[in-house]
Structure formats: C-alpha cells, structure tokens
Amino acid sequence: MVIKFPDKSKTLKGLYCLAPFETAMINEWGKVYICGCDAWLPTPVGNINDEPIDVILNNALSNQIRSSILDHTYTFCNEKTCKVIQNNELLTRSQLGEKEADIIDWQKKDKTSSYSIRRIFFAGDRTCNLSCPSCRTKVIKYYQHGGRDQESKRDRLVDRFVKNLFSSPNHKLEEIVLSTSGELFASEVLLRVLEQANLENFPRCKLHIQTNGLLLKDRWHRLGQWKDRVSTVNLTADASTKDVYEKLRRGGRYERLLENLQWFKEKKTKDNINFIMKMVVQRDNIHQLEDFYEFGKRNGADEVHYCRITDWAVMSPETFASVDILSDKHPDHERANGILEAFKSKGHQDAKFFG
C-alpha cells in the first residue's frame, strides 16, 4: 500500500536524505523499504519473498520515492516520526560527501539506471530468547521445535531469502545489519541464511550485529564464514545493575550478561570489532545514564548509545505513556530532562543520543 504525506518542498527545499539512495530495510514478513525505518517511510516497495532485491530496488515505486527526495517534496516520508527530519539531520548539497553527491547527481540524470544500495537492515525473524516489555509480551520462537512441518517452512523461508537477497553479485554492498526485529543468535532462519550466502558475491560487505548479548559466547561459531566479516556489535542491555536489568530485559540473567561481556571484551580487541552498548531510555532506567556509561566503558564499549523508548504497540497506551519519561507529557518529564541534560553536559565524546 502506498502511503503519502503532504508536500514539504517549501520547508525542506534544498535538503537531502541519503537513506533511499543507500539503504534498504527488510522486515520479518519480507517487505522491503528504502529507508532504515518503516515508521519513517511506511510504503513498502516490494517483498523479498516474491522477487530479488535488485528487481525491487529498481522498480517504478522505488524510483518514485527517490524522486520525491530530489524534488524535496518528501511525499512518502512521515515527518512526525522521522528522527532525521525531527533532529534537523537532512543535508544540504554542500554537506554531501563526494560519493553521496555522485549518487544524487547520477539519479537526477537517469532515474531508471540499475541501482544497488550500500546498506541492508535485515529483520527476517522475530525469534528471540527474551521478552523485553518494551518490545513484546512473550518469548517468540519461530521454527524452533515445531516438528517436520515447521522445519519445512523454515527451510523454504531460508531458500527464498538466500535466492532473492544473496544470489546476485553486489560489489557496492558494504554492510548488513541484523537482526532488527529479534535475536540473531536465537534464530535458526537467520543463522542458516548466513551459512548459505555466497560471500564471493559481496567482497566489500561487513556484518553489523544487533544483539542482547546473552548467546554471544555459545553461538558465535554459528556465524561460520561471516566470523571474519563482523565490523560492529551493537548490544542492548538497558541497565547497569541486576535489578533493573532483569526487569527491563525480561528473561535475561545479569550474571550471564556479565559472562558474555567479559568474553566479548577480549574478542572485540583481538578482532578489531567496533563495540556499542545501548540503553533504551525509559522510566525505570533514567537514573542510570551515567552508571550505564561507566558500565559500558568497563566492558570495552567503544560507544555508548541512548535512545528514547519507542511505542511498538505492545503496551496499552496508558502503560506506554507511564514509561515514556522523556515525553513532555509525562509528569516526571522535567526531572528526567534535567538528568539527561546533566549527563550530556559532561561531554562524553563517545556517548550518543537518538530520538
């Protein structure tokens, strides 16, 4: 379904977003978006279960969306949810790097040219070993112990993903980010996709892993041929203490987290992997901003990221409103904002904020 928003050419004139020219996101149902977030640009351009990624990225709708960036109408972008627009992160022509400027100019000249992107955010499977309250109401495990029928469904899904995403050579693809909807190391689907992908088709491609970290030590070997291609591990922990961690990362054990962090600290140094630790900021952890930063640095984090909790419609509106403490409608917003600003004032160069 095509979703359009009002013309923004008057307010965003001369400003560019690189996402539709560089990025594709594939959700757990196989829908493809040419943006890093389907809440920001909610129109899917195809489905990876039906046709190859190269075909999808070069269809009429994909080119129409890119054209809306070039003429500054941003017709397909939701400015109320897009953090790039909200945070004034769009770029002027002079701010584009040489490579990015070449992409923009090329698209202006010939919008029908064969096109391939540099980054793929890949969900593919919601399976996870945790049921964090901010994300889901229960543990989700697809294709794990469902008998022969479930195994058959899993294998067919893996075959489609490999065929439509990884079978054609792409020398421009630089990064695959996964999993963006579950836990990579708990997903037989995603691990098997990586095992079967032909790396020779992607000589420049690196792997960016998003994880809760609890299975790193036991299942790192399942990356197989990708073990030497991991550039970044982004680990969401949400808290620095046992009580808050086990409340917000439901199903996780704090001692298991520490064990995996200790193992990975040595691993990331040896293999030169960029390590990010992330907190989803909410009511129950707002007081730990500084403690979490120090916790991350003690455990080898190169960067510590903070992002405001997102409403994934798994909580009632009332419950979400009560935990979204950074909302200006929250009764404790002023106190929370004071904590946030006090932390920012310390000037930690490797602490970053999103949302």
C-alpha positions, 0 to 999 in steps of 0.5 A, a space after each residue: 500500500 502506498 502511503 503519502 504525506 503532504 508536500 514539504 518542498 517549501 520547508 525542506 527545499 534544498 535538503 537531502 536524505 541519503 537513506 533511499 539512495 543507500 539503504 534498504 530495510 527488510 522486515 520479518 514478513 519480507 517487505 522491503 523499504 528504502 529507508 532504515 525505518 518503516 515508521 519513517 517511510 511506511 510504503 513498502 516497495 516490494 517483498 523479498 519473498 516474491 522477487 530479488 532485491 535488485 528487481 525491487 530496488 529498481 522498480 517504478 515505486 522505488 524510483 518514485 520515492 527517490 524522486 520525491 527526495 530530489 524534488 524535496 517534496 518528501 511525499 512518502 516520508 512521515 515527518 512526525 516520526 522521522 528522527 532525521 527530519 525531527 533532529 534537523 539531520 537532512 543535508 544540504 548539497 554542500 554537506 554531501 560527501 563526494 560519493 553521496 553527491 555522485 549518487 544524487 547527481 547520477 539519479 537526477 540524470 537517469 532515474 531508471 539506471 540499475 541501482 544497488 544500495 550500500 546498506 541492508 537492515 535485515 529483520 527476517 525473524 522475530 525469534 528471540 530468547 527474551 521478552 523485553 516489555 518494551 518490545 513484546 509480551 512473550 518469548 517468540 520462537 519461530 521454527 524452533 521445535 515445531 516438528 517436520 512441518 515447521 522445519 519445512 517452512 523454515 527451510 523454504 523461508 531460508 531458500 527464498 531469502 538466500 535466492 532473492 537477497 544473496 544470489 546476485 553479485 553486489 560489489 557496492 554492498 558494504 554492510 548488513 545489519 541484523 537482526 532488527 526485529 529479534 535475536 540473531 543468535 536465537 534464530 535458526 532462519 537467520 543463522 542458516 541464511 548466513 551459512 548459505 550466502 555466497 560471500 564471493 558475491 559481496 567482497 566489500 560487505 561487513 556484518 553489523 550485529 544487533 544483539 542482547 548479548 546473552 548467546 554471544 559466547 555459545 553461538 558465535 561459531 554459528 556465524 561460520 564464514 561471516 566470523 571474519 566479516 563482523 565490523 560492529 556489535 551493537 548490544 542492548 542491555 538497558 541497565 547497569 545493575 541486576 535489578 533493573 536489568 532483569 526487569 527491563 530485559 525480561 528473561 535475561 540473567 545479569 550474571 550471564 550478561 556479565 559472562 558474555 561481556 567479559 568474553 566479548 571484551 577480549 574478542 572485540 580487541 583481538 578482532 578489531 570489532 567496533 563495540 556499542 552498548 545501548 540503553 533504551 531510555 525509559 522510566 525505570 532506567 533514567 537514573 542510570 545514564 551515567 552508571 550505564 556509561 561507566 558500565 559500558 566503558 568497563 566492558 570495552 564499549 567503544 560507544 555508548 548509545 541512548 535512545 528514547 523508548 519507542 511505542 511498538 504497540 505492545 503496551 496499552 497506551 496508558 502503560 506506554 505513556 507511564 514509561 515514556 519519561 522523556 515525553 513532555 507529557 509525562 509528569 516526571 518529564 522535567 526531572 528526567 530532562 534535567 538528568 539527561 541534560 546533566 549527563 550530556 553536559 559532561 561531554 562524553 565524546 563517545 556517548 550518543 543520543 537518538 530520538 
